[in-house]
């Protein structure tokens, strides 16, 4: 649950819009959540969201050098990229009953007499993770082809010589 809160907080950091709810008074200590960010949240989730924004604000205040700012921009870009790729891959991955049954039957002897229902969640997770990894590789390959990245890399290497 905490990982989910932190992950969601990371992405909510990028958007702080209208209708904000204030955490504390005073310009230097102002941390806000939008009504949408605060809606239907538990006290723990609200604290997580506020802490995430407060730490983000502190970090931005400490960014003094160009290199620090570039590193922060790179991390933001990476977070957005990872979110996009995982979202797209998750949409494309599905695990069927037949796949789970096939894995169960192939490994029945090593499962110490456990029923399919007992091991189904673990089998589903293993299949899902394997498919997700393959789907991510496929997505990256699609992007690589779409933007002709191999040719661009070849040009750069050729021009270096």
Steps between C-alpha positions, in 0.01 A plus 500: 500500500784741587669432166174576323460826694857604419461411133174689469651793686792513259269543205273744679803719566506601137149645514386752757203689362206712607274440798790419727463404864753656731708303751643796687504879489805701402656533157819309576310208654213482252423148383171438319291221358232544240148397594540206263825395668334514842172334402421165659839475672562360844694699756808287425466558126458876553813506714687308230389747233591803711837352598578422140426857392688649795811290433476586130483869588800469732697318231422768242614772740834322534561471126778751460704385205408439139608138545257454793214639293593281203509193726156588637363548148651166400331328795165658410538389139590148615197485731267610219659254257474211748140586580406515131673176407359310798149632437513401136649159577240435772223570248645245260572216745240243596532157659249236396365207699648268238850641553474456875368144461781414258768623743328319787487171309865527391612560860246290690758257637706776661201669662475248785136410442369857502187568298480741210294739713773506766778590259299694242597848631870413492477345154303797369760739641790308344334492159399866529852615595655305212248638250540852639877484455457382140236765430727776632776378268251499210386856579857625513572327168191665346618843616851429375365412155246785490772759559769324291734502798745247355562726199543804722754318715687381190517861372639628828763225514591556135541875557727440801757319283 
